[in-house]
Amino acid sequence: MSQTDNKRFFESLSGAGKAIAVLTSGGDAQGMNAAVRAVVRMGIYVGAKVYFVHEGYQGMVDGGDNIKEATWESVSSMLQMGGTVIGSARCKDFRMHEGRLKAAHNLVQRGITNLCVIGGDGSLTGANLFREEWSGLLAELVEQGLIDEEASQKYSALHIVGMVGSIDNDFCGTDMTIGTDSALHRIIEVVDAIMTTAQSHQRTFVLEVMGRHCGYLALVSALACGADWVLIPEMPPEDGWEEKMCQKLSAKRAGMKRLNIIIVAEGAIDRNNQPITSEHVKNLVVQRLGFDTRVTILGHVQRGGTPSAFDRILASRMGVEAVLALLETTANTPACVVSLCGNQSVRLPLMECVQMTQQVQKAMDEKRFEEAVQLRGRSFENNLKTYKLLAHRKPESELPQSNFNVAVLNVGAPAAGMNAAVRSAVRVGISEGHKMFAVSDGFEGFYKGQIKEIKWADVGGWTGQGGSLLGTKRTLPAKHIDKIAEQMRKYNINALLVIGGFEAFLGIMELLAARGTYEELCVPMVMVPATVSNNVPGSDLSIGADTALNAITVTCDRIKQSASGTKHRVFIIETMGGYCGYLASVGGLASGADAAYIFEEPFDIKDLQSNVEHLTEKMKTSIQRGLILRNENSNENYTTDFIYQLYSEEGKGVFDCRKNVLGHMQQGGAPSPFDRNFGTKIAAKAMQWISRKLNESYRQGRVFANTEDSACLLGMRRRALLFQPVVQLRDETDFVHRIPKEQWWLKLRPLMKILAKYKTSYDVSDSGQLEHVVLNRPKESEAMAAI
């Protein structure tokens, strides 16, 4: 679709004359404010009137000042706030017919027939019932003389779009609900802190996390921190689990491990549907093993704090999509929910999702636990399988004997999550019967012979460590191919797993090119993308990019807050990324930036001047802070210093400027939950591919693989994780600037501009179309099986 077509299509979705109400209902979740902000600004942008409904359905029933028109400025500074600033309440009145009648009257009085509901399945079910009863409610209001027939005709249809705000991620049909990633951040922060004290005292900690009916938070946090045991409602442990758990904890201590972590979902049950409490687990450990054991119940800490970068972006995308869905809806369109599938927004019939969610609970009640796990989706199922694979080591006698040697190395700059990927690869490789070798310092260490066998216990505790424990260098292999081939022959290396950024991609291509000369290189090779720049062709996401985004977002929040006592200030922030503008663009969306300058979207002095004028206008309102992000290589002449000096000069008398170069702090720190899990899942999948390729290419007592598809990159593309021959990615790559020729996130840039009040065209060609929920649809997608 051309830009002209986009404009025509987008402008045809005018909201003029329409009124949209947005409310948050049920439990609060971090990111709800970002969704409210996106709905308000997108609604105003298309010409609609937008109303806040304060205190959820209770505010809709009570009316009055609870339903207020929103302005552009009224959602400023909301993005970084946790909870929901428009309030949320569980409402008994709305469950009664009389309550819904009052709510209908309050909406009709204001001409509101479009409702955007942010909440869980109960809130969304209530909204659908309200929609189904709408015509009957209007008829009653006419009968009672509260509205006239003309109003009844004018407002005859109520349109509903839902967004799921729930930290439990318990709603079928979407990969992630708003708030889940932030809740995982809170849990992992606590687990990381507890690990240091547990290690000091050789303690066992039992952590109870939220999830009354869904074990997602418990399962994914167990995967992210390498917990020794996890208890969730969907898959109760087998009878006799107490003895098995104690044996495992005891074996860990015997192996010189100084701490144990057990994670329990608050709704954990046994095979007889009886609750398993954290206190019960603690007593078991104390009585049977005598270990010093403590219980920590995280409680509402998980709901609190600022939303993560992921939740801000997810909520912003969903909010914009919800407004588009409302503009496109007709009287016959079923109520829909805006969902995330892989990397795309989709729309699903609301009640299909609700019914599927209810089926999960029914399966659990009827002790059909395998089915309950399947109904949760392939993502949940894969998380469970991966956890079991990595946490529970099989006895040596039960392991297959493959006699294959597999080497793993990190290449390029360090990225948070690399260590989680190495741990996963090593343990899956050992489980598949391979002998695993670790190569220190990338290809440089390879040709120098810095290679040693790495065992299961060697990678214990690696998941939460930042940087690269193996060591990583940018050195490419071409100049040392002969020595690398010699080392591969010496250690009889039968396959390579390379975890890294653009240098890793180039390195694999150089090894591939040398296969004709060195037979030792005719082995299966796979690359897993890991770089904060997210500039590797063949993958929409790279390990480490999410952690870097969170570092940028948190820093931008602090920088903006530093000006809270200073009126009219603009901050110029420089981000990493080489020539790739991913961090600047997506970081800009997550932190509410006014502009983001990147290499992929050329800009000139006129654009800079236009931005200054835009900020000058902005400063005349109640919004008194501006934020500009600049990618480090966006333009060789318009440097950060130049932009800072230009803004300072042109903004004289209106605003002053400050600049900040974020630098290597974007590469440091502990990996985010997303990067831990993405690294864990993608490396496990890569190792399973290596095992298949080794078996396929083993002939006459040796491994020989020289086909194109024996050297692949494993990347996330839209809705799936795909193995792509690196040779085929050559045409997709701009080697001069080290970026892919096409990048999905460029479509998010107009969204950032719209939310910053710039007039722009928005590409709606990828806008979610109404789909249907089917068992194991790609929610389920292996793409988001990453988290």
Secondary structure by P-SEA (a helix, b strand, c coil): ccaaaaaaaaaacccccbbbbbbcccccccaaaaaaaaaaaaaaaabbbbbbbcccaaaaaaccccbbbbccccccccccccccccccccccccccaaaaaaaaaaaaaacccbbbbbccaaaaaaaaaaaaaaaaaaaaaaaaccccaaaaaaacbbbbbbbbbcccccccccccccaaaaaaaaaaaaaaaaaaaaaaabbbbbbbbcccccaaaaaaaaaaaccccccccccccccaaaaaaaaaaaaaaaacccbbbbbbcccccccccccccaaaaaaaaaaacccbbbbbbbccccccccccaaaaaaaaaaaaaaaaaaaaccccccbbbbbbcccbbbbccaaaaaaaaaaaaaaaaacaaaaaaaaacaaaaaaaaaaaaccccccccccccccbbbbbbcccccccaaaaaaaaaaaaaaaaccbbbbbcccaaaaaaccbbbbccccccccccccccccbbbcccccccaaaaaaaaaaacccbbbbbccaaaaaaaaaaaaacccccccccbbbbbbbcccccccccccccaaaaaaaaaaaaaaaaaaaaccccbbbbbbbbcccccccccaaaaaaacccccccccccccaaaaaaaaaaaaaaaaccccbbbbbbcccccccccaaaaaaaaaaaacccccbbbbbbccccccccccaaaaaaaaaaaaaaaaaaaaaaaaaccccbbbbcccccbbbbbbcccbbbbbcccccccccccccccccccccccaaaaaaaaacccccccccccccbbbbcccccccccccccc
